[in-house]
Amino acid sequence: MLSICNITVTTKTAQLCAGGCTPNLTRGTKSGVVLSRPGDSGAVMYSPDGTNGAYIVGMGIGTTDGSDVVWHKTSDLEAHLGVTIALQ
């Protein structure tokens, strides 16, 4: 699947509950577009940097209702895994 642009961030404090709840997620939507499908977990979420590049903002983990996408913030991934995400 190609990238989907112009997703609107609706909250940075979402949670996803499936066999337990994962808090502190970012949630985004785009009207009329399915943003997350089975197998999309682990997808890189990124934002344009204003030039011809982009920067990583997180990792997609699913959907709360089929019409949105939720993701872990980069800072949470780095803290949880004890790593620094390389940007170049």
PDB file with one MODEL, atoms N, CA, C and O in Angstrom:
MODEL        1
ATOM      1  N   MET A   1       0.841  -1.174   0.000  1.00  0.00           N
ATOM      2  CA  MET A   1       0.000   0.000   0.000  1.00  0.00           C
ATOM      3  C   MET A   1       0.886   1.237   0.000  1.00  0.00           C
ATOM      4  O   MET A   1       1.948   1.247   0.623  1.00  0.00           O
ATOM      5  N   LEU A   2       0.461   2.252  -0.680  1.00  0.00           N
ATOM      6  CA  LEU A   2       1.184   3.515  -0.706  1.00  0.00           C
ATOM      7  C   LEU A   2       0.940   4.298   0.563  1.00  0.00           C
ATOM      8  O   LEU A   2       0.032   3.986   1.335  1.00  0.00           O
ATOM      9  N   SER A   3       1.745   5.305   0.773  1.00  0.00           N
ATOM     10  CA  SER A   3       1.568   6.177   1.935  1.00  0.00           C
ATOM     11  C   SER A   3       0.246   6.922   1.849  1.00  0.00           C
ATOM     12  O   SER A   3      -0.235   7.240   0.761  1.00  0.00           O
ATOM     13  N   ILE A   4      -0.327   7.193   3.001  1.00  0.00           N
ATOM     14  CA  ILE A   4      -1.539   8.004   3.086  1.00  0.00           C
ATOM     15  C   ILE A   4      -1.138   9.319   3.734  1.00  0.00           C
ATOM     16  O   ILE A   4      -0.635   9.335   4.858  1.00  0.00           O
ATOM     17  N   CYS A   5      -1.360  10.413   3.035  1.00  0.00           N
ATOM     18  CA  CYS A   5      -0.935  11.723   3.503  1.00  0.00           C
ATOM     19  C   CYS A   5      -2.087  12.479   4.159  1.00  0.00           C
ATOM     20  O   CYS A   5      -3.258  12.136   3.996  1.00  0.00           O
ATOM     21  N   ASN A   6      -1.719  13.507   4.897  1.00  0.00           N
ATOM     22  CA  ASN A   6      -2.664  14.452   5.503  1.00  0.00           C
ATOM     23  C   ASN A   6      -3.612  13.809   6.509  1.00  0.00           C
ATOM     24  O   ASN A   6      -4.803  14.116   6.537  1.00  0.00           O
ATOM     25  N   ILE A   7      -3.076  12.923   7.326  1.00  0.00           N
ATOM     26  CA  ILE A   7      -3.850  12.364   8.433  1.00  0.00           C
ATOM     27  C   ILE A   7      -3.933  13.434   9.516  1.00  0.00           C
ATOM     28  O   ILE A   7      -2.931  14.072   9.842  1.00  0.00           O
ATOM     29  N   THR A   8      -5.118  13.630  10.069  1.00  0.00           N
ATOM     30  CA  THR A   8      -5.319  14.617  11.123  1.00  0.00           C
ATOM     31  C   THR A   8      -5.146  13.961  12.483  1.00  0.00           C
ATOM     32  O   THR A   8      -5.851  13.003  12.799  1.00  0.00           O
ATOM     33  N   VAL A   9      -4.215  14.465  13.297  1.00  0.00           N
ATOM     34  CA  VAL A   9      -4.037  13.961  14.651  1.00  0.00           C
ATOM     35  C   VAL A   9      -5.205  14.475  15.486  1.00  0.00           C
ATOM     36  O   VAL A   9      -5.434  15.681  15.580  1.00  0.00           O
ATOM     37  N   THR A  10      -5.943  13.539  16.094  1.00  0.00           N
ATOM     38  CA  THR A  10      -7.107  13.921  16.899  1.00  0.00           C
ATOM     39  C   THR A  10      -6.818  13.908  18.388  1.00  0.00           C
ATOM     40  O   THR A  10      -7.490  14.605  19.149  1.00  0.00           O
ATOM     41  N   THR A  11      -5.831  13.130  18.822  1.00  0.00           N
ATOM     42  CA  THR A  11      -5.422  13.128  20.226  1.00  0.00           C
ATOM     43  C   THR A  11      -4.043  12.499  20.351  1.00  0.00           C
ATOM     44  O   THR A  11      -3.654  11.654  19.545  1.00  0.00           O
ATOM     45  N   LYS A  12      -3.323  12.919  21.359  1.00  0.00           N
ATOM     46  CA  LYS A  12      -2.028  12.320  21.671  1.00  0.00           C
ATOM     47  C   LYS A  12      -2.100  11.524  22.966  1.00  0.00           C
ATOM     48  O   LYS A  12      -1.076  11.163  23.545  1.00  0.00           O
ATOM     49  N   THR A  13      -3.340  11.251  23.417  1.00  0.00           N
ATOM     50  CA  THR A  13      -3.546  10.501  24.661  1.00  0.00           C
ATOM     51  C   THR A  13      -4.549   9.369  24.458  1.00  0.00           C
ATOM     52  O   THR A  13      -5.327   9.061  25.360  1.00  0.00           O
ATOM     53  N   ALA A  14      -4.534   8.753  23.290  1.00  0.00           N
ATOM     54  CA  ALA A  14      -5.460   7.654  22.992  1.00  0.00           C
ATOM     55  C   ALA A  14      -4.998   6.382  23.688  1.00  0.00           C
ATOM     56  O   ALA A  14      -3.866   6.291  24.162  1.00  0.00           O
ATOM     57  N   GLN A  15      -5.895   5.403  23.740  1.00  0.00           N
ATOM     58  CA  GLN A  15      -5.505   4.074  24.194  1.00  0.00           C
ATOM     59  C   GLN A  15      -6.152   3.042  23.289  1.00  0.00           C
ATOM     60  O   GLN A  15      -7.220   3.270  22.720  1.00  0.00           O
ATOM     61  N   LEU A  16      -5.493   1.917  23.168  1.00  0.00           N
ATOM     62  CA  LEU A  16      -5.982   0.807  22.360  1.00  0.00           C
ATOM     63  C   LEU A  16      -6.137  -0.381  23.292  1.00  0.00           C
ATOM     64  O   LEU A  16      -5.189  -0.776  23.971  1.00  0.00           O
ATOM     65  N   CYS A  17      -7.334  -0.949  23.323  1.00  0.00           N
ATOM     66  CA  CYS A  17      -7.616  -2.060  24.231  1.00  0.00           C
ATOM     67  C   CYS A  17      -7.958  -3.316  23.443  1.00  0.00           C
ATOM     68  O   CYS A  17      -8.955  -3.363  22.723  1.00  0.00           O
ATOM     69  N   ALA A  18      -7.126  -4.316  23.589  1.00  0.00           N
ATOM     70  CA  ALA A  18      -7.340  -5.630  22.975  1.00  0.00           C
ATOM     71  C   ALA A  18      -6.559  -6.624  23.828  1.00  0.00           C
ATOM     72  O   ALA A  18      -5.356  -6.805  23.635  1.00  0.00           O
ATOM     73  N   GLY A  19      -7.243  -7.264  24.766  1.00  0.00           N
ATOM     74  CA  GLY A  19      -6.551  -8.157  25.691  1.00  0.00           C
ATOM     75  C   GLY A  19      -5.707  -7.397  26.693  1.00  0.00           C
ATOM     76  O   GLY A  19      -4.691  -7.908  27.163  1.00  0.00           O
ATOM     77  N   GLY A  20      -6.111  -6.197  27.022  1.00  0.00           N
ATOM     78  CA  GLY A  20      -5.372  -5.276  27.881  1.00  0.00           C
ATOM     79  C   GLY A  20      -5.278  -3.952  27.153  1.00  0.00           C
ATOM     80  O   GLY A  20      -5.413  -3.913  25.930  1.00  0.00           O
ATOM     81  N   CYS A  21      -5.053  -2.882  27.865  1.00  0.00           N
ATOM     82  CA  CYS A  21      -5.037  -1.556  27.233  1.00  0.00           C
ATOM     83  C   CYS A  21      -3.627  -0.984  27.144  1.00  0.00           C
ATOM     84  O   CYS A  21      -2.831  -1.115  28.074  1.00  0.00           O
ATOM     85  N   THR A  22      -3.332  -0.355  26.023  1.00  0.00           N
ATOM     86  CA  THR A  22      -2.076   0.348  25.802  1.00  0.00           C
ATOM     87  C   THR A  22      -2.386   1.840  25.790  1.00  0.00           C
ATOM     88  O   THR A  22      -3.050   2.319  24.871  1.00  0.00           O
ATOM     89  N   PRO A  23      -1.915   2.590  26.799  1.00  0.00           N
ATOM     90  CA  PRO A  23      -2.199   4.021  26.876  1.00  0.00           C
ATOM     91  C   PRO A  23      -1.153   4.867  26.147  1.00  0.00           C
ATOM     92  O   PRO A  23      -0.183   4.344  25.600  1.00  0.00           O
ATOM     93  N   ASN A  24      -1.370   6.179  26.152  1.00  0.00           N
ATOM     94  CA  ASN A  24      -0.405   7.175  25.674  1.00  0.00           C
ATOM     95  C   ASN A  24      -0.080   7.027  24.189  1.00  0.00           C
ATOM     96  O   ASN A  24       1.073   7.172  23.782  1.00  0.00           O
ATOM     97  N   LEU A  25      -1.091   6.740  23.393  1.00  0.00           N
ATOM     98  CA  LEU A  25      -0.914   6.601  21.951  1.00  0.00           C
ATOM     99  C   LEU A  25      -1.395   7.851  21.237  1.00  0.00           C
ATOM    100  O   LEU A  25      -2.189   8.619  21.780  1.00  0.00           O
ATOM    101  N   THR A  26      -0.918   8.051  20.030  1.00  0.00           N
ATOM    102  CA  THR A  26      -1.429   9.115  19.168  1.00  0.00           C
ATOM    103  C   THR A  26      -2.471   8.492  18.250  1.00  0.00           C
ATOM    104  O   THR A  26      -2.293   7.377  17.759  1.00  0.00           O
ATOM    105  N   ARG A  27      -3.564   9.221  18.022  1.00  0.00           N
ATOM    106  CA  ARG A  27      -4.647   8.740  17.162  1.00  0.00           C
ATOM    107  C   ARG A  27      -4.841   9.734  16.026  1.00  0.00           C
ATOM    108  O   ARG A  27      -4.864  10.946  16.246  1.00  0.00           O
ATOM    109  N   GLY A  28      -4.982   9.210  14.803  1.00  0.00           N
ATOM    110  CA  GLY A  28      -5.216  10.063  13.643  1.00  0.00           C
ATOM    111  C   GLY A  28      -6.348   9.531  12.782  1.00  0.00           C
ATOM    112  O   GLY A  28      -6.627   8.332  12.771  1.00  0.00           O
ATOM    113  N   THR A  29      -6.995  10.434  12.063  1.00  0.00           N
ATOM    114  CA  THR A  29      -8.093  10.069  11.165  1.00  0.00           C
ATOM    115  C   THR A  29      -7.962  10.811   9.846  1.00  0.00           C
ATOM    116  O   THR A  29      -7.252  11.810   9.730  1.00  0.00           O
ATOM    117  N   LYS A  30      -8.669  10.291   8.866  1.00  0.00           N
ATOM    118  CA  LYS A  30      -8.808  10.967   7.581  1.00  0.00           C
ATOM    119  C   LYS A  30     -10.151  10.526   7.013  1.00  0.00           C
ATOM    120  O   LYS A  30     -10.377   9.339   6.779  1.00  0.00           O
ATOM    121  N   SER A  31     -11.020  11.469   6.799  1.00  0.00           N
ATOM    122  CA  SER A  31     -12.394  11.181   6.382  1.00  0.00           C
ATOM    123  C   SER A  31     -12.448  10.336   5.116  1.00  0.00           C
ATOM    124  O   SER A  31     -11.808  10.643   4.110  1.00  0.00           O
ATOM    125  N   GLY A  32     -13.239   9.251   5.194  1.00  0.00           N
ATOM    126  CA  GLY A  32     -13.474   8.406   4.032  1.00  0.00           C
ATOM    127  C   GLY A  32     -12.350   7.467   3.663  1.00  0.00           C
ATOM    128  O   GLY A  32     -12.387   6.848   2.600  1.00  0.00           O
ATOM    129  N   VAL A  33     -11.329   7.344   4.539  1.00  0.00           N
ATOM    130  CA  VAL A  33     -10.170   6.516   4.224  1.00  0.00           C
ATOM    131  C   VAL A  33      -9.953   5.489   5.335  1.00  0.00           C
ATOM    132  O   VAL A  33      -9.953   5.836   6.516  1.00  0.00           O
ATOM    133  N   VAL A  34      -9.767   4.227   4.952  1.00  0.00           N
ATOM    134  CA  VAL A  34      -9.378   3.198   5.919  1.00  0.00           C
ATOM    135  C   VAL A  34      -7.876   3.348   6.135  1.00  0.00           C
ATOM    136  O   VAL A  34      -7.087   3.192   5.203  1.00  0.00           O
ATOM    137  N   LEU A  35      -7.492   3.650   7.362  1.00  0.00           N
ATOM    138  CA  LEU A  35      -6.089   3.954   7.646  1.00  0.00           C
ATOM    139  C   LEU A  35      -5.286   2.782   8.173  1.00  0.00           C
ATOM    140  O   LEU A  35      -4.058   2.795   8.088  1.00  0.00           O
ATOM    141  N   SER A  36      -5.934   1.784   8.708  1.00  0.00           N
ATOM    142  CA  SER A  36      -5.212   0.652   9.274  1.00  0.00           C
ATOM    143  C   SER A  36      -5.948  -0.641   8.964  1.00  0.00           C
ATOM    144  O   SER A  36      -7.151  -0.762   9.194  1.00  0.00           O
ATOM    145  N   ARG A  37      -5.208  -1.592   8.445  1.00  0.00           N
ATOM    146  CA  ARG A  37      -5.763  -2.903   8.079  1.00  0.00           C
ATOM    147  C   ARG A  37      -4.928  -3.987   8.754  1.00  0.00           C
ATOM    148  O   ARG A  37      -3.814  -3.719   9.204  1.00  0.00           O
ATOM    149  N   PRO A  38      -5.456  -5.207   8.829  1.00  0.00           N
ATOM    150  CA  PRO A  38      -4.659  -6.298   9.389  1.00  0.00           C
ATOM    151  C   PRO A  38      -3.302  -6.397   8.682  1.00  0.00           C
ATOM    152  O   PRO A  38      -3.220  -6.338   7.455  1.00  0.00           O
ATOM    153  N   GLY A  39      -2.261  -6.545   9.468  1.00  0.00           N
ATOM    154  CA  GLY A  39      -0.909  -6.637   8.919  1.00  0.00           C
ATOM    155  C   GLY A  39      -0.160  -5.317   8.897  1.00  0.00           C
ATOM    156  O   GLY A  39       1.031  -5.289   8.588  1.00  0.00           O
ATOM    157  N   ASP A  40      -0.841  -4.214   9.222  1.00  0.00           N
ATOM    158  CA  ASP A  40      -0.189  -2.904   9.202  1.00  0.00           C
ATOM    159  C   ASP A  40       0.625  -2.603  10.455  1.00  0.00           C
ATOM    160  O   ASP A  40       1.386  -1.635  10.472  1.00  0.00           O
ATOM    161  N   SER A  41       0.482  -3.405  11.493  1.00  0.00           N
ATOM    162  CA  SER A  41       1.231  -3.146  12.729  1.00  0.00           C
ATOM    163  C   SER A  41       2.718  -3.089  12.435  1.00  0.00           C
ATOM    164  O   SER A  41       3.253  -3.909  11.688  1.00  0.00           O
ATOM    165  N   GLY A  42       3.372  -2.115  13.029  1.00  0.00           N
ATOM    166  CA  GLY A  42       4.802  -1.935  12.826  1.00  0.00           C
ATOM    167  C   GLY A  42       5.139  -0.954  11.719  1.00  0.00           C
ATOM    168  O   GLY A  42       6.310  -0.661  11.477  1.00  0.00           O
ATOM    169  N   ALA A  43       4.116  -0.444  11.045  1.00  0.00           N
ATOM    170  CA  ALA A  43       4.356   0.526   9.973  1.00  0.00           C
ATOM    171  C   ALA A  43       4.949   1.809  10.548  1.00  0.00           C
ATOM    172  O   ALA A  43       4.572   2.248  11.634  1.00  0.00           O
ATOM    173  N   VAL A  44       5.862   2.389   9.823  1.00  0.00           N
ATOM    174  CA  VAL A  44       6.471   3.653  10.245  1.00  0.00           C
ATOM    175  C   VAL A  44       5.489   4.791  10.004  1.00  0.00           C
ATOM    176  O   VAL A  44       4.906   4.914   8.928  1.00  0.00           O
ATOM    177  N   MET A  45       5.322   5.613  11.023  1.00  0.00           N
ATOM    178  CA  MET A  45       4.508   6.823  10.909  1.00  0.00           C
ATOM    179  C   MET A  45       5.497   7.979  10.776  1.00  0.00           C
ATOM    180  O   MET A  45       6.429   8.092  11.573  1.00  0.00           O
ATOM    181  N   TYR A  46       5.304   8.815   9.798  1.00  0.00           N
ATOM    182  CA  TYR A  46       6.255   9.901   9.602  1.00  0.00           C
ATOM    183  C   TYR A  46       5.539  11.175   9.199  1.00  0.00           C
ATOM    184  O   TYR A  46       4.370  11.164   8.816  1.00  0.00           O
ATOM    185  N   SER A  47       6.278  12.278   9.296  1.00  0.00           N
ATOM    186  CA  SER A  47       5.751  13.593   8.954  1.00  0.00           C
ATOM    187  C   SER A  47       6.765  14.301   8.071  1.00  0.00           C
ATOM    188  O   SER A  47       7.968  14.176   8.300  1.00  0.00           O
ATOM    189  N   PRO A  48       6.309  15.039   7.070  1.00  0.00           N
ATOM    190  CA  PRO A  48       7.242  15.782   6.214  1.00  0.00           C
ATOM    191  C   PRO A  48       8.061  16.765   7.046  1.00  0.00           C
ATOM    192  O   PRO A  48       7.570  17.320   8.029  1.00  0.00           O
ATOM    193  N   ASP A  49       9.314  16.976   6.641  1.00  0.00           N
ATOM    194  CA  ASP A  49      10.171  17.896   7.388  1.00  0.00           C
ATOM    195  C   ASP A  49      10.215  19.304   6.794  1.00  0.00           C
ATOM    196  O   ASP A  49      10.971  20.150   7.271  1.00  0.00           O
ATOM    197  N   GLY A  50       9.415  19.560   5.764  1.00  0.00           N
ATOM    198  CA  GLY A  50       9.380  20.894   5.171  1.00  0.00           C
ATOM    199  C   GLY A  50      10.293  21.040   3.974  1.00  0.00           C
ATOM    200  O   GLY A  50      10.242  22.051   3.273  1.00  0.00           O
ATOM    201  N   THR A  51      11.139  20.031   3.726  1.00  0.00           N
ATOM    202  CA  THR A  51      11.986  20.062   2.526  1.00  0.00           C
ATOM    203  C   THR A  51      11.538  18.896   1.662  1.00  0.00           C
ATOM    204  O   THR A  51      10.358  18.808   1.320  1.00  0.00           O
ATOM    205  N   ASN A  52      12.431  18.014   1.306  1.00  0.00           N
ATOM    206  CA  ASN A  52      12.054  16.829   0.530  1.00  0.00           C
ATOM    207  C   ASN A  52      12.141  15.555   1.352  1.00  0.00           C
ATOM    208  O   ASN A  52      12.090  14.451   0.810  1.00  0.00           O
ATOM    209  N   GLY A  53      12.272  15.711   2.652  1.00  0.00           N
ATOM    210  CA  GLY A  53      12.431  14.551   3.517  1.00  0.00           C
ATOM    211  C   GLY A  53      11.283  14.407   4.495  1.00  0.00           C
ATOM    212  O   GLY A  53      10.241  15.048   4.360  1.00  0.00           O
ATOM    213  N   ALA A  54      11.496  13.559   5.473  1.00  0.00           N
ATOM    214  CA  ALA A  54      10.494  13.309   6.501  1.00  0.00           C
ATOM    215  C   ALA A  54      11.201  12.869   7.771  1.00  0.00           C
ATOM    216  O   ALA A  54      12.365  12.470   7.740  1.00  0.00           O
ATOM    217  N   TYR A  55      10.493  12.943   8.883  1.00  0.00           N
ATOM    218  CA  TYR A  55      11.038  12.432  10.128  1.00  0.00           C
ATOM    219  C   TYR A  55      10.047  11.465  10.756  1.00  0.00           C
ATOM    220  O   TYR A  55       8.834  11.607  10.602  1.00  0.00           O
ATOM    221  N   ILE A  56      10.581  10.488  11.460  1.00  0.00           N
ATOM    222  CA  ILE A  56       9.769   9.446  12.072  1.00  0.00           C
ATOM    223  C   ILE A  56       9.068  10.015  13.297  1.00  0.00           C
ATOM    224  O   ILE A  56       9.696  10.667  14.131  1.00  0.00           O
ATOM    225  N   VAL A  57       7.753   9.766  13.404  1.00  0.00           N
ATOM    226  CA  VAL A  57       6.997  10.201  14.576  1.00  0.00           C
ATOM    227  C   VAL A  57       6.483   9.019  15.392  1.00  0.00           C
ATOM    228  O   VAL A  57       5.981   9.207  16.500  1.00  0.00           O
ATOM    229  N   GLY A  58       6.601   7.804  14.859  1.00  0.00           N
ATOM    230  CA  GLY A  58       6.155   6.660  15.635  1.00  0.00           C
ATOM    231  C   GLY A  58       6.014   5.396  14.814  1.00  0.00           C
ATOM    232  O   GLY A  58       6.459   5.300  13.670  1.00  0.00           O
ATOM    233  N   MET A  59       5.355   4.404  15.470  1.00  0.00           N
ATOM    234  CA  MET A  59       5.128   3.106  14.850  1.00  0.00           C
ATOM    235  C   MET A  59       3.660   2.736  15.006  1.00  0.00           C
ATOM    236  O   MET A  59       3.140   2.675  16.120  1.00  0.00           O
ATOM    237  N   GLY A  60       2.998   2.489  13.882  1.00  0.00           N
ATOM    238  CA  GLY A  60       1.588   2.129  13.901  1.00  0.00           C
ATOM    239  C   GLY A  60       1.350   0.805  14.599  1.00  0.00           C
ATOM    240  O   GLY A  60       2.122  -0.140  14.434  1.00  0.00           O
ATOM    241  N   ILE A  61       0.262   0.736  15.393  1.00  0.00           N
ATOM    242  CA  ILE A  61      -0.046  -0.520  16.078  1.00  0.00           C
ATOM    243  C   ILE A  61      -1.475  -0.993  15.840  1.00  0.00           C
ATOM    244  O   ILE A  61      -1.816  -2.110  16.231  1.00  0.00           O
ATOM    245  N   GLY A  62      -2.322  -0.179  15.213  1.00  0.00           N
ATOM    246  CA  GLY A  62      -3.675  -0.666  14.961  1.00  0.00           C
ATOM    247  C   GLY A  62      -4.697   0.435  14.796  1.00  0.00           C
ATOM    248  O   GLY A  62      -4.384   1.570  14.437  1.00  0.00           O
ATOM    249  N   THR A  63      -5.946   0.050  15.075  1.00  0.00           N
ATOM    250  CA  THR A  63      -7.080   0.945  14.923  1.00  0.00           C
ATOM    251  C   THR A  63      -8.038   0.731  16.084  1.00  0.00           C
ATOM    252  O   THR A  63      -8.163  -0.386  16.585  1.00  0.00           O
ATOM    253  N   THR A  64      -8.710   1.780  16.515  1.00  0.00           N
ATOM    254  CA  THR A  64      -9.683   1.628  17.601  1.00  0.00           C
ATOM    255  C   THR A  64     -11.049   1.234  17.071  1.00  0.00           C
ATOM    256  O   THR A  64     -11.822   0.577  17.768  1.00  0.00           O
ATOM    257  N   ASP A  65     -11.355   1.633  15.834  1.00  0.00           N
ATOM    258  CA  ASP A  65     -12.698   1.356  15.301  1.00  0.00           C
ATOM    259  C   ASP A  65     -12.738   1.142  13.791  1.00  0.00           C
ATOM    260  O   ASP A  65     -13.820   1.103  13.206  1.00  0.00           O
ATOM    261  N   GLY A  66     -11.587   1.005  13.157  1.00  0.00           N
ATOM    262  CA  GLY A  66     -11.534   0.780  11.722  1.00  0.00           C
ATOM    263  C   GLY A  66     -11.442   2.040  10.881  1.00  0.00           C
ATOM    264  O   GLY A  66     -11.115   1.971   9.696  1.00  0.00           O
ATOM    265  N   SER A  67     -11.726   3.194  11.480  1.00  0.00           N
ATOM    266  CA  SER A  67     -11.679   4.439  10.707  1.00  0.00           C
ATOM    267  C   SER A  67     -10.518   5.330  11.120  1.00  0.00           C
ATOM    268  O   SER A  67     -10.421   6.472  10.673  1.00  0.00           O
ATOM    269  N   ASP A  68      -9.640   4.816  11.969  1.00  0.00           N
ATOM    270  CA  ASP A  68      -8.513   5.613  12.439  1.00  0.00           C
ATOM    271  C   ASP A  68      -7.249   4.762  12.452  1.00  0.00           C
ATOM    272  O   ASP A  68      -7.271   3.587  12.086  1.00  0.00           O
ATOM    273  N   VAL A  69      -6.162   5.367  12.872  1.00  0.00           N
ATOM    274  CA  VAL A  69      -4.914   4.645  13.091  1.00  0.00           C
ATOM    275  C   VAL A  69      -4.331   5.166  14.398  1.00  0.00           C
ATOM    276  O   VAL A  69      -4.402   6.361  14.686  1.00  0.00           O
ATOM    277  N   VAL A  70      -3.756   4.263  15.184  1.00  0.00           N
ATOM    278  CA  VAL A  70      -3.106   4.667  16.425  1.00  0.00           C
ATOM    279  C   VAL A  70      -1.658   4.207  16.384  1.00  0.00           C
ATOM    280  O   VAL A  70      -1.334   3.173  15.799  1.00  0.00           O
ATOM    281  N   TRP A  71      -0.783   5.004  17.025  1.00  0.00           N
ATOM    282  CA  TRP A  71       0.632   4.667  16.992  1.00  0.00           C
ATOM    283  C   TRP A  71       1.340   5.073  18.272  1.00  0.00           C
ATOM    284  O   TRP A  71       0.943   6.001  18.977  1.00  0.00           O
ATOM    285  N   HIS A  72       2.434   4.314  18.543  1.00  0.00           N
ATOM    286  CA  HIS A  72       3.349   4.652  19.630  1.00  0.00           C
ATOM    287  C   HIS A  72       4.198   5.822  19.166  1.00  0.00           C
ATOM    288  O   HIS A  72       4.652   5.844  18.022  1.00  0.00           O
ATOM    289  N   LYS A  73       4.414   6.782  20.028  1.00  0.00           N
ATOM    290  CA  LYS A  73       5.301   7.905  19.733  1.00  0.00           C
ATOM    291  C   LYS A  73       6.753   7.414  19.715  1.00  0.00           C
ATOM    292  O   LYS A  73       7.105   6.481  20.436  1.00  0.00           O
ATOM    293  N   THR A  74       7.573   8.032  18.908  1.00  0.00           N
ATOM    294  CA  THR A  74       8.984   7.676  18.799  1.00  0.00           C
ATOM    295  C   THR A  74       9.656   7.703  20.169  1.00  0.00           C
ATOM    296  O   THR A  74      10.408   6.789  20.508  1.00  0.00           O
ATOM    297  N   SER A  75       9.393   8.734  20.950  1.00  0.00           N
ATOM    298  CA  SER A  75      10.035   8.852  22.268  1.00  0.00           C
ATOM    299  C   SER A  75       9.660   7.691  23.184  1.00  0.00           C
ATOM    300  O   SER A  75      10.491   7.230  23.966  1.00  0.00           O
ATOM    301  N   ASP A  76       8.419   7.213  23.095  1.00  0.00           N
ATOM    302  CA  ASP A  76       8.002   6.069  23.917  1.00  0.00           C
ATOM    303  C   ASP A  76       8.706   4.787  23.463  1.00  0.00           C
ATOM    304  O   ASP A  76       9.118   3.975  24.291  1.00  0.00           O
ATOM    305  N   LEU A  77       8.842   4.611  22.149  1.00  0.00           N
ATOM    306  CA  LEU A  77       9.553   3.439  21.634  1.00  0.00           C
ATOM    307  C   LEU A  77      11.007   3.443  22.099  1.00  0.00           C
ATOM    308  O   LEU A  77      11.526   2.418  22.541  1.00  0.00           O
ATOM    309  N   GLU A  78      11.657   4.595  21.997  1.00  0.00           N
ATOM    310  CA  GLU A  78      13.058   4.697  22.407  1.00  0.00           C
ATOM    311  C   GLU A  78      13.218   4.400  23.897  1.00  0.00           C
ATOM    312  O   GLU A  78      14.135   3.681  24.294  1.00  0.00           O
ATOM    313  N   ALA A  79      12.323   4.955  24.724  1.00  0.00           N
ATOM    314  CA  ALA A  79      12.418   4.741  26.172  1.00  0.00           C
ATOM    315  C   ALA A  79      12.156   3.281  26.528  1.00  0.00           C
ATOM    316  O   ALA A  79      12.874   2.707  27.348  1.00  0.00           O
ATOM    317  N   HIS A  80      11.151   2.683  25.929  1.00  0.00           N
ATOM    318  CA  HIS A  80      10.782   1.304  26.249  1.00  0.00           C
ATOM    319  C   HIS A  80      11.863   0.312  25.808  1.00  0.00           C
ATOM    320  O   HIS A  80      12.161  -0.646  26.522  1.00  0.00           O
ATOM    321  N   LEU A  81      12.439   0.544  24.646  1.00  0.00           N
ATOM    322  CA  LEU A  81      13.432  -0.382  24.093  1.00  0.00           C
ATOM    323  C   LEU A  81      14.864  -0.041  24.482  1.00  0.00           C
ATOM    324  O   LEU A  81      15.772  -0.843  24.266  1.00  0.00           O
ATOM    325  N   GLY A  82      15.074   1.148  25.058  1.00  0.00           N
ATOM    326  CA  GLY A  82      16.423   1.558  25.428  1.00  0.00           C
ATOM    327  C   GLY A  82      17.300   1.808  24.220  1.00  0.00           C
ATOM    328  O   GLY A  82      18.490   1.495  24.234  1.00  0.00           O
ATOM    329  N   VAL A  83      16.716   2.373  23.173  1.00  0.00           N
ATOM    330  CA  VAL A  83      17.448   2.626  21.925  1.00  0.00           C
ATOM    331  C   VAL A  83      17.247   4.068  21.486  1.00  0.00           C
ATOM    332  O   VAL A  83      16.404   4.784  22.027  1.00  0.00           O
ATOM    333  N   THR A  84      18.024   4.479  20.511  1.00  0.00           N
ATOM    334  CA  THR A  84      17.811   5.743  19.837  1.00  0.00           C
ATOM    335  C   THR A  84      17.507   5.421  18.380  1.00  0.00           C
ATOM    336  O   THR A  84      18.261   4.699  17.729  1.00  0.00           O
ATOM    337  N   ILE A  85      16.427   5.944  17.882  1.00  0.00           N
ATOM    338  CA  ILE A  85      16.055   5.688  16.486  1.00  0.00           C
ATOM    339  C   ILE A  85      16.898   6.564  15.588  1.00  0.00           C
ATOM    340  O   ILE A  85      16.879   7.789  15.706  1.00  0.00           O
ATOM    341  N   ALA A  86      17.636   5.939  14.693  1.00  0.00           N
ATOM    342  CA  ALA A  86      18.519   6.657  13.767  1.00  0.00           C
ATOM    343  C   ALA A  86      17.679   7.408  12.749  1.00  0.00           C
ATOM    344  O   ALA A  86      16.716   6.864  12.208  1.00  0.00           O
ATOM    345  N   LEU A  87      18.034   8.626  12.492  1.00  0.00           N
ATOM    346  CA  LEU A  87      17.271   9.445  11.554  1.00  0.00           C
ATOM    347  C   LEU A  87      17.936   9.577  10.201  1.00  0.00           C
ATOM    348  O   LEU A  87      17.356  10.178   9.296  1.00  0.00           O
ATOM    349  N   GLN A  88      19.115   9.043  10.031  1.00  0.00           N
ATOM    350  CA  GLN A  88      19.799   9.136   8.748  1.00  0.00           C
ATOM    351  C   GLN A  88      20.298   7.786   8.316  1.00  0.00           C
ATOM    352  O   GLN A  88      20.905   7.664   7.251  1.00  0.00           O
TER     353      GLN A  88
ENDMDL
END
